[in-house]
């Protein structure tokens, strides 16, 4: 992934990337990160239709969602 660091656009970096057959993906291409698929699902499972009143509750919700999802996969 490539972020907006100016060194990524430097001529030397671009030449080296071409020589090694490397292409840069833009930093906003989160769909290229496999973890994003799982994180989105966990976020929806954890926070959809909730009314957390404290940061502690909101922070515990993803952990509960992961534990629930892991239990479902074990039963499958």
C-alpha distances in whole Angstrom, upper triangle without the diagonal:
4,7,10,11,14,13,10,13,15,17,17,14,14,17,15,12,15,18,15,14,11,9,6,5,6,6,9,8,9,11,9,9,13,14,14,17,19,18,19,22,23,23,25,28,28,28,30,33,34,35,34,36,35,31,33,33,30,28,30,30,26,28,31,29,27,30,32,29,29,33,33,31,33,36,35
4,7,8,10,10,7,9,12,15,15,11,12,15,14,12,14,17,16,15,11,9,6,6,5,5,9,9,11,14,12,12,16,17,17,20,22,21,22,25,26,25,28,30,30,30,32,35,35,37,36,37,36,32,34,35,31,30,32,32,28,30,33,31,29,33,34,32,32,36,36,34,37,40,38
4,6,9,10,8,10,13,16,17,13,14,17,17,15,18,20,19,19,15,13,9,9,7,5,8,10,12,15,14,14,18,18,17,20,22,21,21,25,26,24,27,30,29,29,31,34,34,35,34,35,34,30,32,33,29,28,31,30,27,29,32,31,29,33,34,32,33,37,37,35,38,41,39
4,6,9,7,8,11,15,16,13,14,18,18,16,19,21,21,21,17,15,11,11,9,8,10,13,15,18,17,18,21,21,20,24,26,24,24,28,28,27,29,32,32,31,33,36,36,36,35,37,35,32,34,35,31,30,33,33,30,32,35,34,32,36,38,35,36,40,40,39,41,44,43
4,5,6,8,10,13,14,12,13,16,16,15,18,21,20,20,17,16,12,13,11,10,14,16,17,20,19,19,23,23,22,26,27,26,27,30,30,29,32,34,34,33,35,38,38,39,37,38,36,33,35,36,33,31,34,34,32,33,37,35,34,37,39,37,38,41,42,40,43,45,45
4,5,6,7,10,12,10,11,15,15,15,17,20,20,20,17,16,13,15,13,13,16,18,20,23,22,22,26,26,26,29,31,29,30,34,34,33,35,38,37,37,39,42,41,42,41,42,40,37,39,40,37,35,38,38,35,37,40,39,38,41,43,41,41,45,45,44,46,49,48
4,5,5,9,9,7,9,12,12,12,15,17,17,18,15,15,13,15,14,14,18,19,21,24,22,22,26,26,26,29,31,30,31,34,35,34,36,39,38,38,40,43,43,44,42,44,41,38,40,41,38,36,39,39,36,38,41,39,38,41,43,41,41,45,45,43,46,49,47
4,6,9,9,6,7,11,11,10,13,15,15,15,12,11,9,11,11,11,15,16,18,21,18,19,23,24,23,26,28,27,28,32,32,32,34,37,36,36,38,41,41,43,41,43,41,37,39,40,37,35,38,37,34,36,39,37,36,39,41,38,39,43,43,41,43,46,45
4,6,8,7,6,10,11,10,12,15,16,16,13,12,10,12,12,13,16,17,20,22,20,22,25,26,26,29,31,30,31,34,35,34,36,39,39,39,40,43,43,44,43,45,43,40,42,43,39,38,41,40,37,39,42,40,39,42,44,41,42,45,45,43,46,49,47
4,6,5,6,9,10,11,12,14,16,16,15,14,13,16,15,16,20,21,23,26,23,25,28,29,29,32,34,33,34,37,38,37,39,42,42,42,43,47,47,48,46,48,46,42,44,45,42,40,43,43,40,42,45,43,41,45,46,44,44,48,48,46,49,51,50
4,5,5,6,9,10,11,12,14,15,14,14,14,17,17,19,22,23,26,27,25,26,30,31,31,34,36,35,36,40,41,40,42,45,45,45,46,49,49,51,49,51,49,46,47,49,45,44,46,46,43,44,48,46,44,47,49,46,47,50,50,48,51,53,52
4,6,5,6,9,10,11,12,14,13,14,14,18,18,20,23,24,26,28,25,26,30,31,31,34,36,35,37,40,41,40,43,45,45,45,47,50,50,51,50,52,50,46,47,49,45,44,46,46,43,44,47,45,43,47,49,46,46,50,50,47,50,53,51
4,5,5,6,9,10,11,12,10,11,11,14,15,17,20,20,22,24,22,23,26,27,27,30,32,32,33,36,37,36,39,41,41,42,43,47,47,48,47,48,46,43,44,45,42,40,43,42,39,40,44,42,40,43,45,42,42,46,46,44,46,49,47
4,5,5,6,9,10,10,9,9,9,13,14,16,19,19,22,23,21,22,26,27,27,30,32,32,33,36,37,37,39,41,41,42,43,46,47,48,47,49,47,44,45,46,43,41,44,43,40,41,44,42,40,44,45,42,42,46,46,44,46,49,47
4,5,5,6,9,10,10,11,12,16,18,20,23,22,25,26,23,25,28,30,30,33,35,35,36,39,40,40,42,44,45,45,46,50,50,52,51,52,51,47,49,50,46,44,47,46,43,44,47,45,43,46,48,45,45,49,48,46,48,51,49
4,5,5,6,8,8,10,12,16,18,19,23,22,24,25,22,24,26,28,29,31,33,33,35,37,38,38,41,43,43,44,45,49,49,51,49,51,49,46,47,48,45,43,45,45,41,42,45,43,41,44,46,43,43,46,46,44,46,49,47
4,5,5,6,5,7,8,12,14,16,20,19,21,22,19,20,23,25,26,28,30,30,31,34,35,35,37,40,40,41,42,46,46,48,47,49,47,44,45,45,42,40,42,42,38,39,42,40,38,41,43,40,40,43,43,41,43,46,44
4,5,5,6,7,10,14,16,19,21,20,23,23,20,22,25,27,28,30,32,32,33,36,37,38,39,42,43,43,44,48,48,50,49,51,50,46,48,48,45,43,45,44,41,42,45,43,41,44,45,42,42,46,45,42,45,48,45
4,6,8,10,13,17,19,22,25,23,26,26,23,24,27,29,30,32,34,35,36,38,40,40,42,44,45,46,47,50,51,53,52,54,52,49,50,50,47,45,47,46,43,44,47,45,42,45,47,44,43,47,47,44,46,49,47
4,5,9,12,15,18,20,23,22,24,24,20,22,24,26,27,29,31,32,33,35,37,37,39,41,42,43,44,48,48,50,49,52,50,46,47,48,45,43,44,44,40,41,44,42,39,42,44,40,40,44,43,40,42,45,43
4,7,10,13,16,19,21,19,22,21,18,20,22,25,26,27,29,30,31,34,35,36,38,40,41,41,42,46,47,49,48,50,49,46,47,47,44,42,43,43,39,40,43,40,38,41,42,39,39,42,42,39,41,44,42
4,7,10,13,15,18,16,18,18,15,17,19,22,22,24,26,27,28,31,32,32,34,36,37,38,39,43,43,46,45,47,45,42,43,43,40,38,40,39,36,37,40,37,35,38,39,36,36,40,39,37,39,42,40
4,7,10,13,15,13,16,16,13,15,18,21,21,22,25,25,26,29,30,31,32,35,35,36,37,41,41,43,42,45,43,40,41,42,38,37,39,38,34,36,38,36,34,37,38,35,35,39,38,36,39,41,39
4,6,9,12,10,13,14,11,13,17,19,18,21,23,23,24,27,28,28,30,32,33,33,34,38,38,40,39,42,40,37,38,39,35,34,36,35,32,33,36,34,32,35,36,34,34,38,37,35,38,40,38
4,6,8,7,10,11,8,11,14,16,15,17,20,20,20,23,25,25,26,29,30,30,31,34,35,37,36,39,37,34,36,36,32,31,33,32,29,31,33,31,29,33,34,31,31,35,34,32,35,38,36
4,5,6,9,11,10,12,15,17,15,18,20,20,20,23,25,24,25,28,29,28,29,33,33,35,34,36,35,32,34,34,31,30,32,31,28,30,33,30,29,33,34,31,32,36,35,33,36,39,37
4,5,7,10,10,10,14,15,13,16,19,17,18,21,22,21,23,26,26,26,27,30,31,32,31,33,32,29,31,31,27,26,29,28,25,27,30,28,27,30,31,29,30,34,33,32,35,37,36
4,6,8,9,10,14,14,12,15,17,16,15,19,20,19,21,24,24,23,24,28,28,30,29,31,30,27,29,29,26,25,28,26,23,26,29,26,25,29,30,27,29,32,32,31,34,36,35
4,5,6,8,11,12,10,12,15,15,14,18,19,19,20,23,24,24,24,28,29,31,30,33,32,29,31,30,27,26,28,26,23,26,28,25,24,28,29,26,27,31,30,28,32,34,32
4,5,5,8,9,7,9,12,11,11,14,16,15,17,20,20,20,21,25,25,28,27,30,29,26,27,27,23,23,24,23,20,22,24,22,21,24,25,22,24,27,26,25,28,30,29
4,5,7,9,7,8,11,11,11,13,16,16,17,19,20,21,21,25,26,28,28,31,31,28,29,28,25,24,26,24,20,23,25,22,21,24,24,21,23,26,25,24,27,29,27
4,6,9,8,9,12,13,13,16,18,18,20,22,23,24,24,28,29,31,31,34,33,30,31,30,27,26,27,26,22,24,26,23,22,25,26,23,24,27,26,24,27,30,28
4,5,6,8,10,10,12,14,15,16,18,20,21,22,23,27,27,29,29,31,30,27,28,28,24,23,24,23,19,21,23,21,19,22,23,20,21,24,24,22,25,27,26
4,5,6,7,9,11,12,13,15,17,18,19,21,22,26,26,29,28,31,30,27,28,27,24,23,23,22,18,19,21,18,16,20,20,17,18,21,21,18,21,24,22
4,5,5,6,9,10,11,12,14,15,16,18,19,23,23,26,25,28,27,24,24,23,20,19,20,18,14,16,18,15,13,17,18,15,16,19,19,17,20,23,22
4,5,5,6,9,10,10,12,14,15,16,17,21,21,24,23,26,25,23,23,23,19,18,19,18,14,16,18,16,14,18,19,16,17,21,20,19,22,24,23
4,6,6,7,9,10,11,13,14,16,16,20,21,24,24,27,27,24,25,23,20,20,20,18,15,17,18,15,14,17,17,14,16,19,18,16,20,22,20
4,5,5,6,9,10,11,12,14,15,19,19,22,22,25,24,22,22,21,18,17,17,15,12,13,14,11,10,13,14,11,12,15,15,14,17,19,18
4,5,5,6,9,10,10,12,13,17,17,20,19,22,21,19,19,18,15,14,15,13,9,12,13,11,10,14,14,12,14,17,17,16,19,21,21
4,5,5,6,9,10,11,11,15,16,19,18,22,21,19,20,19,15,15,16,14,11,14,15,12,12,15,15,13,15,18,17,17,21,22,21
4,5,5,6,8,10,10,14,15,18,18,22,22,20,21,18,16,16,16,13,10,13,13,9,10,13,12,10,13,15,14,14,18,19,18
4,5,5,6,8,10,13,13,16,16,19,19,17,17,15,13,13,12,9,6,9,10,6,7,10,10,8,11,14,13,14,17,18,18
4,5,5,6,8,11,11,14,14,17,17,15,16,14,11,11,12,9,7,10,11,8,10,13,13,12,15,17,16,17,20,22,22
4,5,5,5,9,10,13,14,17,18,17,18,15,12,14,14,10,9,13,12,9,11,14,13,12,15,17,16,17,20,21,21
4,6,6,9,10,13,14,17,18,17,17,14,12,13,12,9,8,11,9,6,9,11,9,9,13,14,13,15,18,18,18
4,6,9,8,11,11,14,14,13,13,11,9,10,9,5,5,8,7,5,8,11,10,10,13,15,15,17,19,20,21
4,6,5,8,8,12,13,12,13,10,8,10,10,7,8,11,10,9,12,14,13,14,17,18,18,20,23,23,24
4,6,9,11,14,16,16,17,13,11,14,14,10,11,14,13,11,14,16,15,15,18,19,18,20,23,23,24
4,7,10,13,15,16,17,14,12,15,15,12,14,17,15,13,17,18,16,17,21,21,20,23,26,25,26
4,6,9,12,13,13,10,9,12,12,9,12,14,13,12,16,17,16,17,21,21,21,23,26,26,27
4,6,9,11,12,9,9,13,13,11,14,16,15,15,19,20,19,21,24,24,24,27,29,29,30
4,6,8,9,6,6,9,10,9,12,14,13,14,17,18,18,20,23,23,24,26,28,29,30
4,7,8,7,8,11,12,12,15,17,16,18,21,21,21,24,26,26,27,30,31,32,34
4,5,5,6,9,10,11,14,15,16,17,20,21,21,23,25,26,27,29,31,32,34
4,5,5,6,9,10,12,13,15,16,18,19,20,22,24,25,26,28,30,31,33
4,5,5,6,9,11,11,12,15,16,17,18,21,22,23,25,27,28,29,31
4,5,5,6,10,10,10,12,15,15,16,18,20,21,22,24,26,27,29
4,6,5,8,10,10,11,14,15,16,17,19,21,22,24,25,27,28
4,6,7,8,10,11,12,14,15,17,18,20,21,23,24,26,27
4,6,5,6,9,10,11,12,14,16,17,19,20,21,23,25
4,5,5,6,9,10,11,12,14,15,17,18,20,21,23
4,5,5,6,9,10,10,12,14,15,16,18,20,21
4,5,5,6,9,10,11,12,14,15,17,19,20
4,5,5,6,9,10,11,12,14,15,17,19
4,5,5,6,9,10,11,12,14,16,17
4,5,5,6,9,10,11,12,14,15
4,6,5,6,9,10,11,13,15
4,5,5,6,9,10,11,13
4,5,5,6,9,10,11
4,5,5,6,9,10
4,5,5,6,9
4,5,5,6
4,5,5
4,6
4
